[in-house]
Amino acid sequence: MNETENIECPAIGDMLNKKENNLLKDTINKKTSGIYKIINKVNGKYYVGSSNDINGPHGRWYEHINNLKASRHDNNHLQKSWNKYGESAFEFVIIKEVPLDKLLSEEQIFLDIAKLEKNKTYNMNFLSTGGAGFTDHKHTEESKRKTSLKMKGVPKRTKGIKRPHTSGYKNPQWKFVDANTKNILMETYKVHGYTALKLKAREFGFGGTVTHRLSKEFNIFH
């Protein structure tokens, strides 16, 4: 048997000198500032955006993917498409690296193009205003002016809207606990504790809010 067959190969990091290790680390954690697209490979539709940290460990792409996977993305058009086609149908592409001070103006160029082909894009807003993943950036006076003009005359969604009379305890979905059930749950809580109370409450169809309120009530009797 060859003696070298029993020699363990060192980890890649150990094989590199300090300078090479730092270069490798910088490459992995590189934060790219620029314009990007999220492209649906099935139908060719795309979302275009900008960020001062597109592909860092916690950059803009990371935020997009996390929100899409959790079905909480603020772009409903993109979210519905993601849900329909699946993660594998989308690719994330950096289309242009841009310094921070020119991001807004460069993004606006691509948004103007997207506006002319709305049937091909997921974008719902075509005004470059920065936003998520665009930290430590001061908007130019021109971008502020455009944003101001756009928002003038747009009423706040909650302005003039009164809360319905069915809120809180008047909500028809709220389940009140009858005396007999409450006694059963209280005994469960006294003997076995809060975890047992949660399990027992579920059997009666009560959720976490009801369980929590009951436990606070039961503590009064101790």
N, C-alpha and C positions, 0 to 999 in steps of 0.2 A: 504493500500500500504506500502511496506517495505521502510523505510527511506533511506536505502542504495541504492535504485534504482535511486534516484535523485542525487547521488554523482558522479561527473565527475571523470573518471579515469585519473590520471596524465600521461603525456607523458613518454615514456620508459626512455628517457634520465634523466628525473627528478627523477626517481625511483632508479637510480644507484648512488653510491657514486662517488666521484671525481676519485678515483683510477680505478674503474670499467669503468667509462666513458672514461678514457684515453686508457684503454685496448681495448674497443670497437672501438674507433677511429683508433687506430693503426692497428687493424685487417682489418677494412674497407679500409684503405689507405695503406695496406702493399705492399711493393715493393719486389717482389720475383726475385732473381737472379738465372738463370739457363737455362735449355734446355726445349723447348716447341715444340708442334706439332699442326698444323692446319689440322684436319682430315675430309675428305669427308666421311660422314656416308653412302652414297649411294654406292660408288665404292671402298672405302677403301684407296684411294690415300691420301697422306699426304705431308705437307710441314714441314720441321724441321728447327729450328733456335735457336738462343741464345740471351739473353739480360740481362742486369743488372737490368732491371725494366720490367718484363714481364706483370704483371697484375695491375700495379698502375693506378690511375685515368687518367693519360696521358702516360701510358706505351706503350710497343711494340704492345700488342694486340689492344689497342685503335688506334694506327697508322694503323695497318693492316686493321681493320674494316672500318675506315674512308676512306682509299684509295680504298678499294674494293667497298664500297657503291658508291663512286664517280667515279668508273670505271677508276681509274688512278694508279692502283697498278703497280709497276715496274716488277712484275712477270706475264707476259702475260698468261702463262699456267694456273696459279692459278686464274687469273682474268676471263678468259673465262669460267672456270669451275664454278666459283662463279655466273657468269651471267646466266649460263645454269641451275644449280641446285637450286640456291637461298640461302639466308643466313641461313635458317633453316636446310640445309643439312650439315652444317659444325659445328664442335665442336673444342674448343680450350683446349688443355690439357698440363699441366706442367708435364713433364716426369722425370725431375731430378733437384733438387735444387743444385746449384753449386756456390761456392764463386767466386768473381770477378776475382781473379788472376788465376783461372783454367778454365775460361769459354771457351777460344779459343781452348784449347787442348781437352776439353770434347766435344765441339761441333764438332770438327774434327772427333772424333770417330763415332758419329752418321751420319755425312756426308759421311764418308767412307762406312758405311752400305747402305746409300741411293744410293750411286754411283753404288753399286752392284745390286740394284733393281730399276733402273731408270724408269721402267714401272709402279712402284708403288708410285712414288714421283713426286711432283710438283717442286722440287728444280732444278734449272738450273745451279747453281754454286756449286761446291763441295769442295771449299777451304774456310776454316774458316778465315775470315778477319775482323770480327766484323761487322761494318756497323750501320745502323739505330738502335736506342734503345740500343746502346752500348757505352755510353758516359763515359768520364773520364777514359779511359782505354788505356794503352800504349801497343802496340803490342810487342810480344817477338821477339828477333832477328831471330828465326827460322821461325816465321810467316811472318816477313818482307822478308826473303830470298825466301820463297815459292811464295809470291806475286810478287816479283821482277822477278823470273824465269818465272812465268806465263805471265807477261805483256811484257816481252822482245819480240821484233819482232812484236808486235801488233800495227799497225798504228792507229793514231787518225782518227776517223770517218770523221772529217771535213778537214783533211789535203789534200790539192790538189784539193778540191772541190770549184769551183767558183760559185758565186751566179748567178742564171739565169738572162738573159737580160729582162725577163718579170716581174722583181720585181718592187715594188713601183707603180708609175703611168703607167708603161708599162704592168702591170698585166692585162690580158684580162678580169678578173673578176671585175676590178675597174670600178665603174659606174660614169661617168662624168655627172655633172648637167648642163643641157642646160639653156640658158638665161631666157626663159619663166618660167621654174620651179623654177629657183633661185629667180626670182622676187616674185613669190608666197610665197616661203619659207621665204624670207626676210621680207615681209609684215607681215606674221604670227608671226615672231620673234619679230618685232618692236611693234606690237599691244598686243600680248598675252604672249611673253616671251619664255624662253628656253624649258619648258615642252611642250608647244603647238607645238613648232618647231619639237621636237622629234616625236610627234604623227603624225604631218603632213608629216614629212620626211618618216615615215614608210609606209604611204599610197603610196608614190612614190617608195617604195622598197629600201630605203637607211637605212643603219645601223648606229650604234653609232659613228663610226669613221668619216663618212661623215658629220653627224649632228654636231659633235664637230668642225670640220674644217670650216663648213659653219658659225657657230655661231661666231667663231673668225674673219672670214672675214666680217660678218655683223657688228661687233662691230667697225670696222674701219670706217664705214660710219656714225657712231653716232657723 
